[in-house]
Amino acid sequence: MSDQRLIFDTARRTLAIELETLQALHDSIDASFSEVVSLVQHCGGRVVITGVGKSALVAQKIAATLNSTGTPALFMHGADAIHGDLGMVQTNDIVIALSKSGETSEMRALLPLVRRLGNKIVAMVSKPESYLAMQADYVLLTPVQKEADLHNLAPTASAISQMAMGDALATSLTALRGFKPEDFAQYHPGGSLGKRLFMRLADLGCRNACPSVGPDATLEQVVVEMTTKRLGATAVVDADQKLIGIITDGDLRRALGRGVEVVRLSAKQLMSPSPRSLDDAQLAVKGLELLQKHNISQLLLVDGEGKYSGMVHIHDFVREGLE
């Protein structure tokens, strides 16, 4: 067998096993899952998620997902918990303990301590007869027939099952709360994701100059305005600062190409009327969509009263990672 064939066969076998595991998890969702979702929804404290080994890594991911979707959560390593970190568990917190086997020594040591504190315990485990499942108040079963590695040893399918169960828990909570993109943006202010959800066109436009000329401006005035403001275009506005057109460097080149004696033309004669514009309170991504749809580089902005308020360039979106 060639190396490539071995790679393909192994990869497909791995994915097939993990697909089977996810299907089993899908079919296992029952009333106990609903009870846990309700428990977390009405929790007066936080969700403390714990585990050891690969389950600890999954627990960190679930805690991060819950936090990002509006459910206060924190990660507590199962081994560290019995050496001092248990102090982070507060009275009204819920403890979700992850373990494939439910029999690890850390879980056996930790659970009696948590129970003594009086906190509700949720077990996320693959074996309903395990110590962890028997000691918990609620059980989220993550059934795993076998791991995806060739020797059925490395936590692969079991880790996928735990992560998927965590996602199902988080998304069910967002559905109950009517979680909106605006809510998501509140917890994701950084990075391109956050910018797509909350950055407004005004946030981009305020960083640029605001090139504009009147309709009677000369070619010289137009060129000076475009050159000094460095956006490759200028708006043409009336006495009330309402938009009546735009002049781009492309407009000037096209006029020259037609043999027009542009030096004698006014801004009104040079401009393209009815320019593309958006309210500066709109999301920045709406402006990007408009630029891409019409294959243009500049977008004019107007304020709530319909007056010209600025200009954004395609490079502004690229610089912010919104392209």
C-alpha positions as a printed Julia matrix, in Angstrom:
323×3 Matrix{Float64}:
   0.0    0.0     0.0
   1.34   3.43   -0.91
   1.83   6.11    1.73
  -0.87   8.25    0.15
  -3.39   5.4     0.21
  -2.56   4.7     3.86
  -3.05   8.38    4.73
  -6.39   8.57    2.92
  -7.7    5.34    4.43
  -6.66   6.31    7.95
  -8.12   9.8     7.7
 -11.43   8.53    6.36
 -11.61   5.8     9.0
 -11.0    8.4    11.71
 -13.68  10.71   10.41
 -16.15   7.86    9.94
 -15.74   6.81   13.58
 -16.16  10.38   14.76
 -19.27  10.8    12.59
 -20.72   7.64   14.15
 -19.94   9.05   17.6
 -21.68  12.32   16.84
 -24.71  10.44   15.49
 -24.88   8.42   18.71
 -24.66  11.66   20.69
 -27.41  13.18   18.55
 -29.67  10.2    19.27
 -28.92  10.28   23.02
 -30.32  13.77   23.67
 -33.24  13.31   26.05
 -35.04  14.89   29.0
 -31.89  14.87   31.14
 -30.24  17.27   28.68
 -33.22  19.59   28.9
 -33.0   19.48   32.71
 -29.35  20.5    32.64
 -30.05  23.37   30.24
 -32.81  24.59   32.55
 -30.51  24.21   35.57
 -27.82  26.38   33.95
 -30.36  28.89   32.64
 -31.65  29.57   36.15
 -28.29  29.3    37.87
 -27.68  32.12   40.31
 -23.93  31.72   40.05
 -21.47  30.5    37.45
 -20.79  27.26   35.63
 -17.53  25.71   36.84
 -16.24  23.16   34.34
 -13.59  20.68   35.39
 -11.68  17.72   34.03
  -8.21  16.22   33.72
  -6.08  15.29   30.72
  -7.78  15.84   27.36
 -11.08  16.39   29.17
  -9.48  19.4    30.86
  -8.66  20.89   27.47
 -12.23  20.33   26.31
 -13.51  21.85   29.55
 -11.53  25.01   28.83
 -13.09  25.23   25.38
 -16.62  24.77   26.74
 -16.05  27.42   29.4
 -14.85  29.83   26.71
 -17.89  29.1    24.52
 -20.31  29.63   27.41
 -18.65  32.92   28.35
 -18.75  34.16   24.77
 -22.46  33.43   24.54
 -23.47  35.1    27.78
 -23.25  32.3    30.36
 -20.69  33.09   33.1
 -18.3   30.14   33.28
 -14.81  29.28   34.43
 -12.42  26.37   34.11
 -11.05  24.51   37.11
  -8.46  21.78   36.55
  -9.47  18.6    38.32
  -6.01  17.99   39.77
  -5.49  21.58   40.91
  -8.96  21.62   42.49
  -7.91  19.17   45.19
  -4.78  21.22   45.87
  -6.38  24.59   46.56
  -8.29  25.7    43.47
 -11.57  24.38   44.87
 -11.79  27.74   46.6
 -12.95  29.28   43.32
 -16.29  27.42   43.59
 -18.91  29.69   45.11
 -22.22  28.88   46.78
 -24.56  29.14   43.79
 -22.2   27.7    41.18
 -22.91  24.57   39.17
 -20.03  22.16   38.63
 -19.84  20.25   35.34
 -17.28  17.43   35.52
 -15.95  15.9    32.29
 -14.48  12.41   32.12
 -14.72   9.67   29.53
 -14.49   6.83   32.03
 -15.84   8.64   35.06
 -13.38   6.69   37.19
 -10.25   8.86   37.36
  -8.62   9.26   40.75
  -8.95  13.05   40.56
 -12.71  12.82   40.05
 -13.03  10.34   42.91
 -11.2   12.75   45.17
 -12.96  15.89   43.95
 -16.63  14.92   43.89
 -17.1   14.33   47.65
 -15.54  17.74   48.29
 -17.9   19.46   45.86
 -20.87  17.6    47.3
 -19.85  18.74   50.78
 -19.99  22.33   49.53
 -23.57  21.75   48.41
 -23.12  22.59   44.72
 -25.08  20.79   42.02
 -22.92  18.39   40.02
 -23.4   17.58   36.34
 -21.45  14.64   34.95
 -20.46  14.63   31.28
 -19.41  11.03   30.89
 -19.58   8.13   28.44
 -20.41   5.45   31.02
 -23.68   5.82   32.91
 -22.6    3.2    35.47
 -19.38   5.02   36.37
 -18.5    6.56   39.73
 -18.84  10.07   38.33
 -22.3    9.39   36.89
 -23.51   7.76   40.09
 -22.32  10.67   42.26
 -23.7   13.42   40.05
 -27.09  15.12   40.31
 -27.45  15.19   36.53
 -25.8   13.21   33.73
 -25.0   14.34   30.21
 -24.22  11.1    28.47
 -21.57  11.27   25.73
 -21.61   7.71   24.35
 -18.4    6.49   22.72
 -18.08   3.0    21.23
 -14.41   3.39   20.36
 -11.75   6.01   19.86
 -10.72   6.94   16.35
  -7.03   6.13   16.65
  -5.81   2.76   15.37
  -5.32   1.33   18.86
  -8.48   2.71   20.5
  -6.41   4.6    23.05
  -6.03   8.31   22.27
  -8.99  10.54   23.28
 -10.3   11.43   19.83
 -13.92  10.48   19.35
 -14.55  11.0    23.07
 -13.13  14.53   22.92
 -15.26  15.32   19.86
 -18.35  14.07   21.7
 -17.61  16.22   24.76
 -17.01  19.34   22.67
 -20.2   18.78   20.7
 -22.2   18.33   23.9
 -20.74  21.59   25.21
 -21.74  23.34   22.01
 -25.26  21.91   22.24
 -25.54  23.2    25.79
 -24.3   26.68   24.87
 -26.49  27.05   21.79
 -29.59  25.81   23.62
 -29.02  28.5    26.23
 -28.67  31.19   23.56
 -31.9   30.02   21.95
 -33.77  30.28   25.26
 -32.39  33.76   25.9
 -33.07  35.06   22.4
 -29.35  35.8    22.03
 -28.78  38.22   19.12
 -25.72  39.18   17.05
 -25.6   42.44   19.02
 -25.3   40.44   22.23
 -22.55  38.32   20.7
 -20.66  41.46   19.71
 -20.69  42.61   23.33
 -18.48  39.67   24.24
 -16.33  39.83   21.07
 -15.18  43.44   20.75
 -11.76  42.47   19.41
 -10.66  40.84   16.18
 -12.35  40.78   12.81
 -15.37  38.91   14.19
 -16.12  41.64   16.71
 -15.55  44.35   14.14
 -18.01  42.75   11.75
 -20.62  42.75   14.49
 -20.23  46.2    16.0
 -18.01  48.51   13.95
 -19.97  51.31   12.28
 -19.12  53.22    9.13
 -18.69  56.32   11.27
 -15.89  54.52   13.15
 -14.0   54.26    9.87
 -14.98  57.61    8.39
 -13.88  59.62   11.42
 -10.28  58.55   10.8
 -10.22  60.04    7.31
 -10.24  63.54    5.96
 -13.59  64.72    4.62
 -12.99  65.9     1.03
 -15.69  68.04   -0.48
 -16.15  70.84   -2.99
 -19.09  72.92   -4.13
 -20.7   72.41   -7.54
 -18.99  75.49   -8.97
 -15.48  74.49   -7.89
 -12.8   74.63  -10.6
 -10.69  71.74  -11.76
  -7.76  73.14   -9.8
  -9.81  73.23   -6.61
 -11.04  69.69   -7.22
  -7.51  68.34   -7.77
  -6.15  70.14   -4.7
  -8.96  68.75   -2.55
  -8.46  65.21   -3.83
  -4.68  65.43   -3.45
  -4.57  66.89    0.05
  -7.28  64.6     1.47
  -5.61  61.51   -0.08
  -8.73  59.41   -0.73
  -8.7   59.49   -4.52
 -12.03  61.28   -4.68
 -14.05  64.2    -3.4
 -17.7   64.65   -2.66
 -19.66  67.41   -4.34
 -22.11  69.03   -1.96
 -24.64  71.86   -2.1
 -24.91  74.79    0.29
 -26.76  72.6     2.81
 -24.03  69.93    2.74
 -26.31  67.53    0.89
 -24.63  65.18   -1.55
 -25.11  65.87   -5.22
 -22.2   63.93   -6.69
 -18.71  62.47   -6.46
 -15.55  63.04   -8.48
 -12.95  60.3    -8.52
  -9.54  60.21  -10.12
 -11.13  57.76  -12.56
 -13.68  60.4   -13.55
 -10.85  62.8   -14.37
  -8.98  60.22  -16.43
 -12.1   59.31  -18.37
 -12.82  62.99  -19.11
  -9.27  63.44  -20.41
  -9.61  60.27  -22.49
 -12.66  61.74  -24.21
 -10.65  64.75  -25.22
 -12.72  67.05  -23.05
 -11.09  70.36  -22.13
 -11.45  69.57  -18.45
  -9.67  72.72  -17.28
 -12.78  74.7   -18.14
 -15.24  72.34  -16.48
 -16.78  72.87  -13.04
 -17.16  70.2   -10.39
 -20.81  69.82  -11.33
 -19.82  69.04  -14.92
 -17.1   66.61  -13.88
 -18.96  64.72  -11.19
 -20.9   61.48  -11.29
 -24.37  62.29   -9.93
 -26.29  60.16   -7.41
 -23.2   58.7    -5.73
 -23.3   55.55   -3.62
 -23.8   56.5    -0.01
 -24.89  55.04    3.31
 -25.91  56.35    6.7
 -22.76  56.48    8.84
 -24.61  54.65   11.64
 -24.79  51.5     9.48
 -22.51  48.57   10.22
 -19.19  48.8     8.42
 -19.77  45.42    6.77
 -22.82  46.89    5.0
 -20.55  49.46    3.41
 -18.1   46.78    2.36
 -20.9   44.8     0.75
 -21.94  47.87   -1.23
 -18.37  48.53   -2.43
 -17.95  44.94   -3.52
 -21.36  44.76   -5.2
 -20.67  47.81   -7.37
 -16.91  47.31   -7.7
 -16.07  50.78   -6.41
 -13.35  52.04   -4.07
 -14.95  54.94   -2.21
 -18.21  55.22   -0.31
 -19.74  58.48    0.85
 -21.34  58.75    4.27
 -24.28  60.82    5.45
 -25.45  61.57    8.97
 -28.91  61.18   10.46
 -30.05  64.39    8.76
 -28.86  63.26    5.34
 -25.86  65.61    5.29
 -22.45  64.58    4.02
 -20.35  63.36    6.95
 -17.32  61.66    5.43
 -15.82  59.11    3.12
 -14.45  55.6     3.49
 -12.09  53.82    1.12
 -11.82  50.1     0.44
  -8.39  50.22    2.07
 -10.05  51.18    5.37
 -11.88  47.86    5.41
  -8.76  45.91    4.46
  -6.8   47.61    7.24
  -9.42  46.53    9.78
  -9.42  42.92    8.54
 -12.97  43.16    7.21
 -12.23  42.25    3.61
